[in-house]
Amino acid sequence: MRLFLNAAFLVLTLPLVASCRLAELQQQPPVTPSQWCELRPCVTLGTTVFNEPLGSFLVFLLAFLWVASGVYFLKNHDGQSSRKWLG
């Protein structure tokens, strides 16, 4: 049953995702990267520009915490199914 639901979800969402035309999403008037960094906080490290570095740091921190808690619960589930499922 679960496999059927996953396949149905994939069949229903795949045409929606495939129909997205990202190349047509343009802002009018066009904004240059330097203009964008005047409006938003940007940090340049070498040749890489990080847009809104605090937000990016928090997203990566939360992702790390989520993965770390999953590994912890997989190692220490003590026979509890809920911990094993979360891991």
N, C-alpha and C positions, 0 to 999 in steps of 0.2 A: 504494500500500500504506500509506504513511504517513498519507494523508488518511483512509483507512478506519480505521486504528487510532485516530486522533484522534476521529473521529466515534463509534466504538464506545465509547471512554472517556467521551465526553460523554453518550452515551445511557445508559450504566450508572451514572454518578455523578449525573446530573441528578435522578432520582427520590429518591435518597438525600438530596441537599441540599434539595430541595423539601419533604421530609417533616420537616425540622427545625422544631420549635416552640419558638423562642427565648423567646416570651412566657411559656411555662410553666416555664422554668428560674428558680426562685426559691430563695433561701437561707432556711432556717428556723433560727432566727428571723430576720426581715428586718434587714439592716444598713443604717444610714443613711450618707450620704456622710461626715459628720463622724466617725462611728465607724470607717469604713474608713480615713480619714486618720490616725486615732490608731494603727492597727495597721501601716500602711505609710507610707513616706516620700512626702509630697506637697508640691508647690511651687505656690503661687498667683501667677500673673502676670496682673494685671488681673482679668478675670472668668473666666479659664481656670485650671483646676486640672490640673496634670500629676502623674500617679501614677507613682511610681518613675522620676524624671527621668533617672537615670544609665542605666537599661536602655533607655529610649526614645532617649536620645542615641546609645548604642552601636548600636542597630538602624538608626537613620538614617545613622550614620557608615558602617556596613558596606554599606548599600544604595548610598550615594554612591560608595564605593570600588569596588563591583561594576560600577556603571554607568560610572564613569571608566575602569576597566580595559577594559571592552568597547569604549568609544569609542577608547581608545588602540590596541587590537588591530585595530579596523576601519581605522584610519588607517595603521598601520604593520604590515601583515601580511606584507610583503616576499615575496609569492607563496606563503606557507605556508598551506595549507588549514586547519590546526588553529587558527591565530590568527584567521583569518577566521571560522571557525565559532564560536569563543568570543566574538568581537566581535558 
